[in-house]
Amino acid sequence: MTSEVDGFDEWPTGRLLSTAARLVEQSWSELLESHGVTHAGLIALHTIRNAALSQRNMARASRVTDQTMSRTVEKLARSGMVERKSDPSDDRRVLVSITKSGRAMLSTVIASEREDSALHSVSDPDALRDQLLQLVRDLSGPRTPATESDGAGPE
């Protein structure tokens, strides 16, 4: 019987990476759901783990829209994982901080990641992590627009 993945060793690297990312994300989402948080919520909590921030700054740090962060913070506040308070230096601004409950959940999820079976098949998870960090850094940096060249050099 032929499986759907026969020939995967011939897949381009991008397809392998995309497929692996989806499978890991599914496993990760199940883990997060078991702890009562979404992926977006985890990113938000991780962003404020060391200091309270405004929702706008959280959105920028998380690379999401202000509206997306607003919905995420609202869900986290309802579940008691974050609290919102007026900024003492500017009453018009609200700062979001992680609560004791949010910090405990974040620590538990980070510890659980090490036990996540999705990465057990990787022979060197630390090396994979280092390579992924480098890939994300390289792709997240300033991008120059692609230019078309006819091979004649600069005009």
N, C-alpha and C positions, 0 to 999 in steps of 0.2 A: 504494500500500500504506500502511495506517495503522500508525503505530508505537504502542507502549504509552504513550509520553509525550505523544501528541497532547493538546492542551488543558492542558499543564502551566502555561501562563501564567495559567490560571484557578484554579490550586491556591491554597488559603489559605497564608499565609506560614509557618505552623507546619509544614505538610506539606512545603513546599519546604525549610525548614531541616532537618527530620528526614531527608529524602531526601539532601540534600547532606551532612549529617553522616555518614550511613551510608556513602556513596560515598567520602568523604574518609577515614573510618576504615578501610575496606577497603584503600585505597591505602597508608595509613600503616602498617597491620598488615603488609602485604607488605614494605614498606621495613624495618620493625623486624625482621621474621623473617629478612631477608637479613643482618642484623647480629647475629643470635642473641639477641634480647631480645624480650620481650612488651611490650604497652602498660603493663601493671601494673608490670613491671620498670623500664621507662623512668621512670614516675612515681616509683617508689621511689628510683631513682638520682638523679633531679632533686631530690628532697626532701633527700637527704644530700650534695648536691654541695659545700656549704660547711662542713658540720659533722656529726660523728657524732651519731646520735640513737638512742634506744631504739626498739624495734619499736612499742611503744604510741604514742610520739610521732610516729613515721613514719605509722602508721595514721591518727591524728587529722589530721595535715597533709595526707594523701592522701585523706581522707574515705572510708576503707574500714574494715572490721572488723579487729580484732586478728588473727583467724584468717586472713583473706585476706592480711594483710601478712606473717604468719609463713610462709605457703606461698611467697609471692613472694620473701622474703629467703632462704629455703632454696634456691630455684632459682638465685638470683643468687650465693649462696655457692658452690654446686656448680660454677657456671661461672666462678668466680674474679673476679666483678665487685664483690663486697663481702666484708668480713671482719667477724667478730663478736669483740669483746673485752670483758672485764669492765670495768665502770665503776670507775676508780680511787677515786672517792668513795663507791661503794656496790657491794660485791662481789656483791650479789644481782641487780644490774641489768646487762644486756648492752647494749653500744652497737654499732651497725652503722655502718661507715664504707665509703666508696667506695674501691676499689683503683685503682691506676694503670691497669689493664686496663679497669675500669669507667668511669673518667674519659675514657679514650681513646675508648671506644665511645660514650659520651654526647656527646662533642664531634663525633664523626663523624656521628652521627645528627642532631644539631642542624644541622650544616652541610649534610647531605643534604636536610633539610627544604626548604631554599631551592630545591633542584633538583627537588623533587617535582612531577611533572606534574599532580597533582590540583589545584593552585592556579594553574596557568599561565593558565587562562581568566579569572581575576579581574583586572580592569583596575588595581586599586589594592590589592594585598595588605596594605600597611601600614594603609590605612584600614579594610579588613575586619577586620584584627587588632584595631585600636582599638575598633571597634564590638562585636566579640565579647567583648573584655575588659570593656567596659561592661555588656554583657548578662549575662555571668557574674557580675560584681560585684553587679549589681542583683538578680539572682535568687538569689544566695548569701547575701545579707544577711538580717538578722532578718525573719521573716515574721510578720505578724499574722494571726490566724485570720479567715477571711471571716465576716462577720456578715450575717444576713438582715435586710432592712429592709422595712418595709411602706410606707415613704415618709412616715410620720407623724412622723419625728424621734425624738429620745431620749425615753424614758418617764420 
